[in-house]
Amino acid sequence: MTRLAWFLAWRSLWDRPVRTLLLLGGYGIGVAVMIALLSVGEALLAQARDRDLVAGGDLVLLPEGVDPAVLKVNGVTDLDFTIQQAEFIVREVLNGPRFGPEVAAVAPQIDARQVYVRSRGEVRAAIASAGIPSLDQAAHATGAVAGASDTGADRAWIAPAGAAVLDRLDRFHEPPAAVSRAWAEWDYFNFVDPATGAYGYLTILAGGEGRGAVLLRLRRPGHPADDLVLRAAIHRGDLSFTSASQRVGPARVWNDAGRYRITVSAPEVHADLRLAPDPRSYLPPAEVAGGGGVSGYVVPVVHGWMDGQIRTAHTALQLAHVPAYHDHNWGTWGGVTWEWGEAAGAGGAALYGGLHVAGMDAAASIGRPPVLFVWEAERHDGRTAPGGFLGAFAVQAIHYTAWHPGPVVSGRRVSVPGAITVEGEAGPDRMRLEIRVRDALASVPAEASPAGPPPDGRSQTPRVAFLQLRGNAQVRGTVDGRSVAFSGNAAAETFVPVER
């Protein structure tokens, strides 16, 4: 400072001491606050660069839409989020055939979740975190507890028994009271016998208000299809909401030590079937809701093997280790249509599906955009690689081509496609499923059937027909720069208009 500046400062302090001290104090506080803020900002920057402050490991998975930078400082987007189907992600994705060779360890964690603890008659709020000790230690997670060991529940989470997996995936659901009348839930099985070309569909359905049905459709080459509908009442205790064991009228499904046993005993049909799932060949449950509707879907058996026998008045089938599939649907189904298909062979399996709801605003719709899922069998290309889930590919297009006249529905012949092509992509990865249709069955969807004769006494023609298609499939694509290709049997479903 110059001599003049010092002179003015002393003169001001001498003439107005209180005001000058207040100004100097305020200036000092401002400088101190600025230094503190800069220090906090530097600390936040260091935290954002430190992976160990979140959980440890080289990669942290977060739900879509969560900002990692805000997560580091416990911002509002960090509150009470969760990753759905963490078991499937850990076991079948991160430890699956695609990423398993690159991943050393995976540790799922619950971090800083608020809980309430009852102690000595009082309820206290607390913050809790949790993990599986062996996985935390393997991933060098910061939350690992030294000396802790896995419990029986931890070990069951890491490697559950086959029976436990089926019960967890395939239980039925209590319908919400508001939609109980419109509710429907069903187990669906299909199979094909490559040796004879025979195939079939079995559906065990529970509807609202205690109504149920067993639907069976069988087809042998050169013979008319057997179509059976056995209506039944649902009684208390018939449906299980904790396991895969269900009863609807003459039909029973139960979990027999990790395999399905399915029986139907009625004058019209006798069936005794066993279905063994391929290991790691499943899709976990998913449920969407909107506009007052609910739609849920799970595939406990993307690919499996069926043995047993089915007898009707016109058909007798003996099945010996034939390819089979099983899924499970629940929800409200008014105005719902879908595009669906599955294919499986020695090299792997594929599944696609999309749901559409007629007349519903897109923002409130329960419709699901179509996705193509692919599983790969064990590979032996120079080294053994385990089979399992390979990836999910957003469907860019579903093409139906080579249309030709097909079955007759309500006196009208409907057109059926001769080929189906499904194109999917996920970033740089591409996958293509091609189905050559060799047979088609058509029926009137339940909602399209006339409820009764019209006033003029003339029959009504349904607007749409439901197609069940059978054929052969080719799956080709690239994943992480590696070619994927396999072939197998295929089934597909769609809806087509009926000409009036």
N, C-alpha and C positions, 0 to 999 in steps of 0.2 A: 504494500500500500504506500502511496505517496504521503508526504508530510501533511499535505492539505486534507487528504482523506482521514488521516488519524485525527487531525485537529477538529474536523466536522463531527466525527464519531464521538469524541470526548465531549465536545460542546453539546451535542444532542443528549448524551447520557447525563451530563451535568444539569441541563435545562429541563429535560423531561425524563427523569430516571424510570418511572413506572412504565410509561408507554414504551420506552426503548427496550426494557427488559422483557415485556410481553411480546414485542415483535421478535426479539432474538429467540425467546423460548418457542414461539410458534414455528419459526424457521427451523429450529433444531428438531422439533417433533416431526415436521414434514420430511426432513432429510432422513430421520431414523425410520419412519414408516416406509419410505422409498427403498432404503437398504434392506428392510425386512421383506418387502414384496419381491425384490430381486433375488433374495436368498431363497424364498419359497419357490419362485419360478425355476431357479436352478435345480432345486431338489426335485421338483416335479419332472423336469427334463431328465434327470438322472434316473428317476423311477421308471419313466416311460421306456428307457433303454435297458432296464434290468429285468430280464425274464423271471428271475428268482423271486421278485416281489409279488408275482401272481401265483405261480404254482411250481415252478421248476420245469425241467424238460426243455426241449428245443422248439416245441410247437405247442401252442395253447389253442384249443378249439372253443369257439364261442358261438352262441346262437346268431343267426342272420339278423343284422340290424343293430347289434351291440357295438358301440364304438370302443375299440381297445384302449385308446388314450384316456377316455373318460373312466373306463373300468379300472385303470391303474390308481385313480384317486378316489374310487368309491363314489362316482357320480350317480345321478338318478337313473341312468340306463343300466346300472349295475344291480338294481333292486329286484330280487326274487325272480331271476330268470332261470331257465333250466333247458337242457338239451334233451329233446324227446328221444326215446329208444336208445338210451346210452349203451345198453347191453349189446344191441345189434351193432352199433357203431364200433364198440371196442372189439367184440369178438369176430364180427364178420367183415367189417370194413378195414379198420386199422390193423387187425391181425389176420386179414383175409389174404387171398392169393395175390392181390394187386399191390398192397402196401406192406404186407407182412415181412417180406425179405428186407425192407428198408427200415422198419420200425424196431427199435431195440426193446422198448417197454412203453406201456400205456397205463396211465393211472387216472381213473375217473375220480372226481372230487366234488364234494359239496362244501362251498366256501362261505363263511360268515353268514349263515342263515339264522334268522331270529327264531327262537324256540321259547316255549314256556314250560317251566319246571315246577312241579308241585313238591314242596318240601315242608314237612312238619305243619301241614294244614295251610300253608301259604303258597300262592302261585307267584313265581318270580320270572321276569324276563331275562333271557340270556342269549348270547351269540354262540353258535356251534358250527364247527367244521367237521368233516368226516372224509374218510378214504379207506381203501383196503391196504392194510399194512405192507404186504409183500409187493404189491404193485407200486405203492408210494416209494418204497425203498429202491425198487428196481429203476424207477424213473428219476430218482434223486429229488423227489418233491420236497419243497421246503416244509410242508405240513407233516412230513413223515414223523411218526412217534418212535423214538429209539426203543428197541427191545419188544415192541408190540408184535403179536402174531395173529394170523388170520383166524377168524371164528368159522364155525361150520357154515353159517350164512354167507360169509365171504367166499369160501371155497365153492359153494353152490352157485354163487354169482359168476365166478370166473369160469367154471366148467360144470354147468348143470347137467344132470342126468336127462336122457332123452324124454322120459316120462314127464319130468318137471317142465321141460320146454313146451311140450304139447299142451299141458294143462294151463300154462301161463298164456299161451297164444290163443287157445281155442275155446275159451269159456263163453257162455252166452251172457247177455246183458239185460239188466232191468230197464224196460222202456220208460222214458220220462212220462209222467202222468198226462201232460198236455197233448202227447201224440200217441198214447197207448193204442188207440183204435186203429190208427194208420200204420202201426209198427209191424215190421216183418223181419225175421231173422232165420237164416238157414245155413246148413252144412251142405256143400255141393261136392260131389265126386265125379270124375270122369275117367274112362280107361279106353284103351284100344288094344286089340290083339293083332299084332303085325302078321302073324301066321295065317289068320283067316280073314282079316279085314273087318271083323266085327268090332263094334264099339258101343259104348253106353254112357248114360248120364243118370245119376241118382241124386235127388235133392230131398233133404229132410227139413221141413219148413215149419216154423212156429209163427203164427200170426197174432194179431191183437185179439183181446177178449177170449182167450182160450181156444182159438181155432188153429188147426194144424193140418198138414198134408204130407204125404209121401209121393213124390213124383219119380217115375222111372221111365226111361226111354231107351230102348235097345234097337240096334240095327245090325242085320247081317247082310252082306252083299247078295243082291238078287231077291231079297225078301222085303215085304212091307215092314215098316218100323212098328215095334210094340210101344204103345203109349198108355201108361197106367197112371191114374190119379186116385190115391187112397186118402180120403178125408178122415180126419181124426180130431178128437178133442184133446186139449192139453190139460193135464191134471197137476195139482200141487205136487212138487217134488220131481216132476218129469224132467225139468230143465235144470242144469247146474250152472251157477254163476261163478264157480270156483274151479271147475275142471272141464275136460273135453267130453265127459260122459253125458249123453242126452238120450231121451226117449220121446218119440212122437208116434202115438198109435202103435202100429205093429212093428215099427222100426226102432232099433237101438244102435247107438254109437258109443263106444267107450275106449278108453286109453288102456291098452294091454301092454304095460311095461315098455312104453315108447313106441308102440305100433297101434294102429287103429284096428278095431274089430267092428264090423258093420253087419247087422242081421236084419232081415225083414221076414216076418212070418205072417202070412195072410193067405186066404184061399186063392187070390189072384197071382201071388208071387211068393217065392221062397228064395232068399238070398243069404249066403253066409260067406263074407268076404274079409280078407286081411290085407291091410295096406302098410307097407314098411317105407318110411320116408328115407330119401337119400340124406346123409349127414350134411349139415350146413346149407340145405336147400330149402329156405323159407324166406318169407317177407313179413316183417313185424306189423302189428296193427296200426292202422291210421284211421282217424275219424275227423270229418269236417262237418260243420254246422252253419246254417245261415237261412234266413227267410222262414224260420219255423221248421226247417227240415234238417234231418241228420242222415249221414251216410258213413258207414264204417266198413272196413275191409281188411282181412288178414289172409295170408296164404301159408298155412302150416306145412303144406307139401307141394313145393313147386314141381318136384319130380320124385316119384317113388315107384314101388313095385307092388302089384296086386295079385293075390291068389284067392281061389275060392270058386264058388258056383252060383249061378242064377238060373231059376226055372220059372217060366210063365206058361200059360196055356199054349203058346205058339213057339216058344224059344227056350232052348237049353244051352247055356254057355258054361264051359269049364275053363277057368282062367289059371294059367300057370306062369307066374312071374312076368306079367305083362305091364307095360308102362302105364302109370296112373298119376292123377293130379287131384288136389283137394284145396278148396278155399272156403271162406266163411264170410257172409255178408250180414249186415244189420242196419236198420234205420227206417226211414219213411221213403216210400217209393212212388208217390203220386207223380205222374208225368215224367218219370225218369227213363231214359234210354242210355245205352252204353255201346262203346266199341271195345272189344276185349279179345285177347288171344294168348295162347301159350304154345310153346314148342320145346321139345326136349329130345336129346339123343345122347350117344356115347360121349360127345365132346362138351356137352353143357346144356343149359336151358335158358329160355327167354320168356318174358312175360310182358305184355303191354295192356294198358287199359285207360280209358277216359270216360267220364260220366257227364251226362247232359241232362238238364232239367228244363222242360218246355215251359215257356211263358213266364219265366222268373227273371227279374232284373239281375243283370250280371253282378252288380255289387252285393246282392243278397243271396246269390245262387249258391247251392251246395255242390255245384259241378266241380269235377276234378279235371285239370288239364291232363292230356295223355302223356304217359311216361313209359319208356321201354327199359326194363330191367334185364340184366344178363348175369348168369352164373356160369362159371367155367369148371369143367371137370379137372381132375388131377392131370398135370402135364408131365411128360417125360422127354422134353426136348433138350437132351444133354444133361439135364438134372431134374430131379423130381420136385415138382412144385404143387402144393396142396390145392385142392379145388375149393370153390366157394363163391361168394358174391364178388362180381367184377365191377359193376357200376350201374348208375341210373342215367339215362339219356333222355333229354327233353325231346318229345316227338315233334318233328317239324312238319310231317305230312303222313297221312294214311291214304294210300291209293287203292281203289277197287277197280279192277279192269277185267276184260274178257267176259263181259256180262252175257248171260244166255238164259233161256227159259228154264225155270226150276220147278219146285213142287207146287201143288195146288192148295190154296188156302181159301176157305169159304167160297169155293166154286171159282176162284180166280187164280190163274197161274202167275206166280211172282218170278221176278228175275233174280238170279244169284250171280255173284262174281266168280270168275274162274281163277283169279289171282288176287292176292293182297300183298301190298308192299308197305312196310312201316320204316320210316327213316328217322333216326334219332341222332342227337349230337350233345356233347358236353365239352365245351371249350374246343380244343383241337381234336378231340376224340370223335369218332363217327361209328355208328352201328346201323346195320340194315337187315331187316327180317323180311324174307320173301316166302309166302305160302302159296303153294299150288293146290287149289281146292279140288278134291276128287269126289266129294259127296256132300249133300246139303239136306237138312231137315228144316221145315218151316212150320210155324204155329202162330196162333193169334195171341198176342200178349193179354194177360188177364184184364187189364183196363180197357183193351180195345174190343173185348168180347161184348156183344149186346147184352144188357142186363135183362132184357125181356123183349117180347115182340113189340114192334112199333104199332102205333094206333091204326095204321092202314093195313096191318097184317103182313106186310112184305118184309123179307129178311133184310138185314143191314149188312153192308160190306165194311169190314174193318179198314181203318186208314193205313195201318202199318202191319207188317208181319215181322216176326222174330225169327232170325236165321241162326241155326247152329251148323257150322261148317267144319268139315274134316279134310285134312290133306297132309302134304309133306312140306317141310320147311328147310330153308337154308338161312343161316345166320352168318354174316360177314361184317368185318369192321377192323378198326385199329384202335388200340388203347395204349397210350404212352409210347406210340411209335411201333408197337408190336402188333402183328396181324392176328386176328381172332377169326376162326371159321369152324363151323360144325353144322351138321344136318340132323333131322329127326322127324318124328311125327308131330302134327300140329292140330289144334282145335281153335276155332274163332267164333265170335258171336257179334251180330250187328242187327240193325233194324232197317227195313226197306219199305217204301210206300207200296200200297196195293192199288192198282188201277181200278177205277170205278166204271 
